[in-house]
Amino acid sequence: MPLSSEPGPAPGSVALFLLSIFLLCTPFTDWWLMAGLPWYTPFLGWLGMIVAAGLVIHRGGRRGV
């Protein structure tokens, strides 16, 4: 079975994981929570992460299935 040269979801998954760690689990979180933003701001962050993860998975295609 020949190996595919097109990029899979792995690089995007790693980048998304690092971005989510930076935005949701660092002292940066304290800054954007104290900025006086609406109560639903953290939920919008999570929604953005879920949508981005869906796009990364969709971009990966159905290789190996």
N, C-alpha and C positions, 0 to 999 in steps of 0.2 A: 504494500500500500504506500503510494508516494506521499511525502510530507507536503503540506500546503505552505506556501510562502506568504500568504496573506496574514496580517496580524489578527490575533484572536482577542477575546475580551480580557485577557490577563493584564496587559499594561494599563488599560482603562480601569480595571478593578483595583489595582494597586494605587493608582492616582486618586481614585474616588475614596478609598479607605484612608489614605493619608490626609486628604482634604477634610473628611469627616472628623478624623481625630483632631485636626487643627481647629476646626470650627466648634466642635461640640465638647471637647475634653481638655481644653487648655485654659490658661488664665484669660485668653481672648474671650472666652464665654462670659466671664464676669463683666468685661467691658461692654459687650453688646446687650447684656441683660440690664445693666445700670444706665443705659442710654435713654431710658424713658420710652422705649418702644412698646407697642401694644402687647397684651398678654399672649397673643397667638403667634408671636414671632418665632419662638422655638419650634412650634409645630410646622411653620412654613419652612424652617431649615430642614426638619426631618422629611417633609414632603419633597423638598428639592433633592435630598439624598436618595429617596426612593425612586423618584422619576429618573434621576441620573443613572441609578443602578439598572433600571429597566432598559434605558437606552444602551448601556454598555452590554447587557445581556442580549438585547435584540441585534445589536451590531455584530455580535459574535457569530450569529448564524446557527445553522443546524449541522455543523461538521461533526462527523463521527456518529451520527444517528442513523 
